[in-house]
């Protein structure tokens, strides 16, 4: 595979001062490559990998990645931050509200995206004031995030695809509202993900390995829900968390591990530390008794003040043999 390396430094001294300009250059390189292939009578040239090296800094950009095999490589996730501040309650020029799926700071609509040592943020604020505010909309297959940070409040990380149908007209307004739904596999390794209400949500098969999931205080009776999966019917796996840490600055027993955004939601947590902020019942059914028959929320080998056997009746406690199935290779294949 052909490889191109681009360099970004907001302070100057490199090829580009913005990531958006580097992505535009990557698109031009790809177009030129395809043009050369066509002129030589080839239907398509070999694929090209574009590696964008990003120097430390705060990049206030709204980015779209629509090219396969793009990598973002930072030097330090704490100091290399991509951020924007769109919220779902913002009014658009045509007079309607922005809505959830037009808020992401970074929109990924591609396969084989890789990020390391980068922070992805949405700084719009608390959901009760600004609505949902995505840091990342991740739509693609074989997406890998390693030692990255995702920071927001409500709906920080969307693991696409969208559910097959919205619950109310216009609920999916955004770039993929009418697009065919395409299943993706994601890996989040050694990452920090922060938010409160449904701050990891969507339909992808996603594996979280050695991550910290930080529940932010919002001063409500219920501070939030870590996950809101919308796993499709017939999909073998949804979310799997292994060797993770569920932490918080919230009061004890004021949050849940997850709730089903759609009936067939799946989420499994294995060998992870559960903080005192998680309620004894652990999970919520979103006041949908019907979901009990189809959703799959399960745990094995968890520990900490928020772990325990007093879970809601619809939660499954896995056996050792059942838990052994949830390896990264089995779940996502890479």
N, C-alpha and C positions, 0 to 999 in steps of 0.2 A: 504494500500500500504506500502510495506517495505521501510524504509528510511535509507539512509547512509549519513553521514556527513564527509566531507574531509576538510582539512585546509591547505592553501598555504600562505607562507610568503617568499618573495624574500630575506629577510634579515636573514632567518634561524629561528630556534626555533619552527617550525611546522613540520607536516608530510612531506610537499613538499616545494621546493623552486621555482618550476615552475608550471604553470597551466596545461601545456601539460602533465607533469608527473601525476597530479591528474586525468586528463581525461583518461590516460592510465590505472590508477588504477580502475577507474569507469568501464571501459570496461572489465577488468579482473573480477571485482565483478559480473558484469552482466553475463559473460560467466560461471563463477562458479555456479551462481544461476540456469542458464539454464541446466547445466550439472547435478546438484543435482535433478532438476525436472525430467530430462530424466531418471536418475537412479532409480527414484521412480515410473516410468511408466506414469508420467504426460506429456502431450504434451507441456505444457509451464507453468512456475510458475507465480505467481502473479507479477504484475509490480513493479518496484523498482524506487524510487525517489532518485537522488543523488544531494546533496546540497554541493557546493564547496564554502567555505568561503575564501575570498581573502583579504589579508592584504594590506594596502597602499604600493605603489611602482610602478615603471615603468617596465612592463613585456613586453620585446621585443620578442614576440613570434607570430608565425603564427599558428593559432589554427583551428581544425576541430571538430565540435560537431556532432556526428552521432547517438547519443543515446537519446531516448525519456526521458522526465522527468528529465532533468538536469537543475540546477539553479546555477547562479553565483551571489554571495552576497558579495558586498564590503561594506566598512564602510564610504567611502567618494569618490564620483565620481571625484572630482577635483584632488584627490591624488592617485587614484587607476586606473591605465591606462594600457590598452593592446594596443600595437602598433607594426606596421611593416611598410615597405616602398617599397612595390612592385608597379610598374607602368606599364601601358599597353604597353609603348614603349620599355620596357626592352627587350634585346635580350636573347632568351633562348639558351641552349646548342646546340639544333638542328638547330639554325640559324634563326628561325622565331621570331616574336614579341610575348610577353607574352599575350597581349590581355586583354580586360576588365575583363573577368570572371575568370582569374587566378591571380587576384591581391588582393583578400580580406585578411585583417589581421585576421578576424574571419569568418569562413565559417560554417553556421548552416544548417544542413540537417537532421532535426529532428522535432518532435512535442513536444509541452508542454515545450518549453524552457522558462526560466524566468531569467531576469537579473535585479539587483537593485544596484544602487550606483557604477556603473562602467563606465569608459570612453573607447570607442572603437575608435581607431585612425588609419589613414594611413598618414604617414608623407613624402610620396614621393615628394610632391610639386605640383606646379601649372600644370594644365592639358596641357597648351601649351608647356610645357617642358617635362613632363613625361607621358602624356596621362591620361586616366581614372585610378583611384586608389581608390578601395573600402576599406572602413573601415570594413563594415559588408555585407556579402551575407546571407540574411535571407530567408531560404527556409523551410517552415513547417507550420503546423497549430497550432493555439492557442499559438502564441509566444507573450510574454509580456516583455516590457522593461519599467522600472519605475525608474525615477530620474537617467537616464543614459545620457551620452554625446556621440555624434557621431561627429568626427572631421576629415575633409578632404578638398578636393578642388572639383575636377570633379568626379561625381558619388560616393559620400560618402556612401550612403545607398541604397542597392539593395533589394527591396521587391519582391522576387521571387513569382511565376515562371517566367521563360523566356517567351517572346512571342512565339507563335506557330511556327513561321518561321523567320529565319534571313533574312536581306535584301541583304546580300552578303555572299557567301560561306565562312565558317570559322569564321563568325562573333560572334558565340556563343562558340568558343573553350574554353573548361573548363570542370569542373567536372560534369555538368548536361546537356551538349550539346545534348546528344542523349537520355536522360532519359525521361520517360513519364512526361508530365506537370501535376502538382498537385496543385490545388488552396489552398492558405493559408489565414488565418485571423490573423492579427497582431494588437497589442495595444501598442502605445507609449504614456506614461503618464508622465507628468512633466519632459520631456526630452529636451535637447539642441542638435540641429542638425545644423552643419555648413558646408558650402561649397559654390560653385558658379554655375558651369554648371550642370544642371540636377541632383542636389545633393540628391534628393530623387526620385527614379525611379523604375519601375517594374509593375507587373501585380496583385499583391496581393490585397485583400481587407484590407485596413489599416486605423485605427482610431487614430488620433493624438489629444490628449486631454491636454490642458494647456501646450503646448510645445513652445519653442522659436526656430524659424527658422532663422538662422543668415547667411545672404548673404555676402561672403567675397569679398573684392576688388580684381579685377584682372587687373584694368587699361585698360579696353576695352570700346569701345563705348557702347556695351551691356555687362554688368558684369556677367549676368547669368540668370538661370531659376531655381526656387526653386524645381519644380516638373517636371517629364516627365513620366506620367503614361502610361501603355500599357494594360489597362483593356481589358479583352476578350469580344468579342461579346456575348451578352446575360447575362453578369454578372451584377447583380443589382447595386452593389456599387464598387467604386474604392477607391480613397483616400477621407477621410473626416477629416477636421481640425476644431476643435471647441475650442473656448476660447484660441486661440494661439496668439503669437506675432511674426510678421515678421519684423526682425530688420536687420541692416546692417551698414558697414562702407563705403558703396559706395556712389557716388554722387547721387543727386536727379534724379529720372526718368531714371535710367540706368539698370533696371532689370525687369523681368517678374515673375509672380506667377507660370507659368507653360506653357508647350507645349505638344502636343500629340506625344508620341513615336510611337503609333499605332493609327489607325483610331477611335477606340471605347473608347478612353481614357476618364476617368471620375475623376473629382476632384471637391470637394465642400468645401468652406470655410465659416464658420459661426461664428458670434460674436467674430471676431478676430481683433487685432490691426495691421494695414498695414502701414509700414513705408514709408517715402518719397522716398526711392530708387525705388519703384515700379512705372512703367509708368502708365499714365492715362488709357490706353487701358487694362492694367492688365495682359492679356494673349496673347500668340503668337500661330499661327496656324502651325508653322514649314514650312511655305510656301507651305502648302498642302490644297488647297481650297476644295478638296474632303472630308477632315476630318470634315468640318463644318456640314455635314449631319449626322454624327454619334457620334462625341465626345460630352461630357457634362461637361462644365466648368461652375460652378454656385457659387453665393455668397448670403449671407444674413446677415444683421446687422453688417457689418464690419465698422470700424472707423479708424481714423488716417489720416495722410497726403497722404498716398498712396491709400486710399479708395475713393469711389465716383461712380457717375453714368455714367462717360464717358468711359465705357468699350467697348471693341471690339464688333462688332455686333453679334458674335456667342456666347457671354457670356449671361447666363440666370441669372436674379436677382429673387431669390425665393420669394414667398409669405410667410407670417408667417406660414400658414398651411403647405406649402411644406417643409419649413425648420424644422418643428416639427417632420418630419419623420426621421431625421438623428440623432437619439439617438444611443448611443453605443450599447444598447441591440438590436436595429433593424439592425444595420450595421454588427456587428461581433458576437453578441449573448453572450458576457461575459464581 
